[in-house]
Amino acid sequence: MTAVPTITGDRSLPPPFDHPHASAQARAIAERGTILRAQVGSGVHGTSIAGQDDRDEMGICLEPPEFVTGVARVPAGPATTATVPFEQYHRHTAWDRPGGLANRSGAGDLDVVVYSARKWARLALGGNPTVLLLLFVPDEEVVVRDGTGAELVAHADRFVSRVAADRFLGYLRAQRAAMTGESGAHPNRPELVAEHGFDVKFAMHALRLGVQGVELLTTGRITLPVPGPDRAYLRRVRRGEVPLAEVVAAVDDAEARLVALRDSPAVPPEPDRAWVDGWLHRSYLSYWETLR
């Protein structure tokens, strides 16, 4: 197993906001307990278009014992006495502009979410493609990675399973539906539809999910950024240079490959839940010792 280096970076997060997952207390928990945080958006995939993309970051943190074994909660916002369980600190800097929570992120904005390790593990064991990506980010795109985070990254293969295949398929199909405006889909970039006839960003993500899902299920890894030929094609799709019919055919092919892998006996039926459970126990107990 290749050794995974630790990376000491700036743990600071954007300031609190009037949002259920962006209180000052949630921010303090996330900052202090961060074990892993990295870029996970188009920039790390290599599919970003200069001047058009925000920066997406994701992290994992360990919370104090009263939030795990007790009933402690964090404020749901400064304007209410309501509280919520701590599961994440979630902040979009786009909220700081007039319009607040209604704003869509754009070029130069930071979207960051730091999950509790328990929530992240539940999502990862369920095969969520977005959270699994955090395990494969190259060192130069990692903001923070301590020894606990490095151990998790070193065991990324524990999460490979047919469960993940199903989730990649689900995400791919949802992106394709939004790309073509199928019934029940919710495209939110009408400017792209007006310019290209379909949402080219959803199209790019549908294909990317296919490429990365196939790689994960066959090798146990996801290469970031996306390797050359596929990355170049994804960028062409993103720029609207590939006709819709060709894109749909490419997505259909990726879907068929994922279906075959999902049904393959070579892919484990389940992730290694026992290892993940052990990692969580060790990690929390070790972190709590530092708080005494």
N, C-alpha and C positions, 0 to 999 in steps of 0.2 A: 504494500500500500504506500503510495506517495505521501510524503510528509506535507501537511498543509501549514504554511506559515501563519503566525499571528500578525495582525496589522493594527497598530495603534493610531487612531485617527480622532477627529473632532466628533464627540458624541452629541454636541449641542443640536437641539431641534428648534424649528420655528416657534415663536411665542404662542401662548395659549389663545384660544378663540372661543366664542360662544357657540359651542357645539358639544354634543354628548361625549365625544371621544377626544376632545381637545382641551380639557381642563388643565390648570396649572399642576394639580396633583398627578394627573395621568402623565403629563410631560415629565415631571420629576422622576416618576417610577421608570418610565421608558429610558430616559437618559442614563440614569444610574445603572440600570440593569442590562443595558445593551450588550449582547454577546456577538451579534453579527448584524451588519447593515451594509447595503450595497445598492448600486444603481441596477434597475431591472427593466427599464423601458427601452424605447427604440434605439437609444444611444448605445446600449450594451449589445443589442441584437445586430447593430451595424446597418439598420434600415432607416435611420433618421434622415430627414431632409433639412439642410442647413436653414436656420431661421424660422422653422415651423414647429419645432417640438419643445415640449416641456421636459423636465427631468423627473423621472419616477424613481423613488427609492423605497426599499422595503427593509425592515429590520426585525429582529427577534430580541426580546428581553425577558429577564427573570424578575418576577415581582416579589416583594417581601412576604413573609409567611402569613400575615394576617389576611392577605388577599387570596391565599390558596387554601389554607386550613381553617381560616376563620370566616367572618361575614363582612369584612371591611369592603367598602365601596368608594367610588370616586364621584365628585360632583358631576351632574349632567350639564352644567353650564353655570356661569355667574349670575344669570337672571332667574334661577330657579332653585328651590331647596331639594329637588329630586336628585337621586343618586343612581348610579349604574355600576354593575360589576366591572372591574378593570379587565379588558380584553385587548386593548390597543390604544395607541396614541395616533390619531389620524389628522393630518393637517395639509391643506392646500394653500399656498401663498396667494393664489388667485382670489381667495376670499377677502384679502386685504383691500382690494379695489372696490369702488362703489358698485353695489349690486350684491356683495357678500357671497353667501352660499350659492347663489344662482349663477355665478360666473363659471364659465368653462376655462380650463387651464390652457395656456398658450405658450408661445416661445418665451423662454426665460423663467417660467414659473417652476416651482418645486412642489411636487406631490409626494408626501412621505407618510408611510404607515409603519409603525413598529408594533408587531403583535406580541402578546404574551407567548412564551414558549409553548404553553399548553394549547392555546388556540392554533398557533402555527402548526403544531404537530398534528392536530385533528384534521386541518385542511390538507396537509401534506400526505397523511396516511390515506385520505380520500382521493388522492391523485390530482389535486388542484394544480394545473400547469403553471399558474402565476406564482404560487408560493414555492413550488419545486425549483423554479428557475434560480432562486436565491442560492442554491447549493452549487451552482456551476459558473458563477460570475468570476471572471479573471481577476487576479490580484489588483491590477491597476484600477479597477472599477469598484473595489471594496473600500468602504469608508472606515469600518471597524470590524475586527474579527479577533476575539480573544481565544484562549485555549479551549473553552467550552464550544464556541462556534466552530473552531478548527476541527474538533473531534466530530461534530455533526457533518461538516462538509466532507471529511474523509470517509464517511459512511453513507454517502449519497445513494449508493446502490441499494441500500435497505428499503428504499421507497419505490423501487421499480416493480410493477405488478400489472396484472390485467385490470385491476381497479383504476390505475392511472390511464391505461389505454381507453377505458370507457369515458373518463373525464376529458381526455384530449379530444376524443370524438365528439363529445357533447359541446365543448367549446368551439371546435371547428365548425360544427353544424350551426351553432348560434351565430357565429361571425358570417357564415355564408348567407344565412337567412337575412341578416341585417344588410349585407352587401347588396342583395338583390331586391330588398324591400318586400320579402314574403309576408304573408298575413301573420300578424302577431309580433313581428320584428319591430324594433324601435331605432331606426337610423337617426343619428343626431348631428349629422354633418351635411345639411342640405346643399351647402355651397359646393361640396365635392360631387354630389349627384347632379347638380346643375351643370357643372363643368365637364364631367366625364360620362354621365349617364348611369353611374352606379358609384357606391361609396368605395373608393379605391383603398382607403385605409383599412376598412373591414376586410376587403379582399386580400390585402397583404397579410393581415393577421391570420386569416383563415389558412392561407398557404404556409405561413410560418409555423403555425401549430401542427400542421401535417408533417413538415420537415423535421421539426424538433421532436414530435411524438415518436416518429419512426426511429430516429436516432437513439432516443432514450430507451426504447423497448428492445433495440437490437444490440446496443453497446453499453447501456447503463449510464451513459453520459449525455450531456447536451453541450455542444461546442459553441462558445460565444467569443466573438460575434459569429453569426451564421457563416459557414464556410463560403469561399469565393463565388462559385457559379450560382449557387442558390441565393446568396445575398444579392448578387447583381440582378437576378431575375425578380426578387422581391422588391428591390428598389425601382425597377422598371414598372412593376405593377403599381407601386405607391405613387409614381409620377403619372399614372394614367396612360402609359405607353403600350399596354397589352389589352387587346379587345376583350370584352366581357365573355364572349363564348370561349375563348382560350383560357381565361382565368377559371371559369366554371369547370372546364374539362380538367385542368390541373388540380383543382380542389377535389373533384370527384376521384381522381387517381390517388391523391394522398389519403382520402377517406378509405378507399378500398384497401390500401396497404395497412392502415391502422386496424381495420376490421380483421384482416388476416392475422396480424400480430396479437390482437386481443384474443383470438381463438386458438393461438398457438400454444402447445404444451411447453415450448421452450421458455415462455414468459411465466414467472411465478404467479400463481393465482391471487396471492395476497402479499402486501408489504410485510416487512419484519417488525410486527407490532411489539414483540417482546423486547427487541433491542431498543426501540424508540422509548418504550416505557422505562427501561433501565437507564437510558441516557437522561430522561427527564428527572427521575429520582436522584441520580447522582448530581446532576447539575443544580437542582434546587437546593439540596442539602449543602453542597459546597458553597453556593452563593450566600445562603443564610448564615453560614459560619462567619463570613466577612462582615456581616451587619451587626454582630454582637459587640 
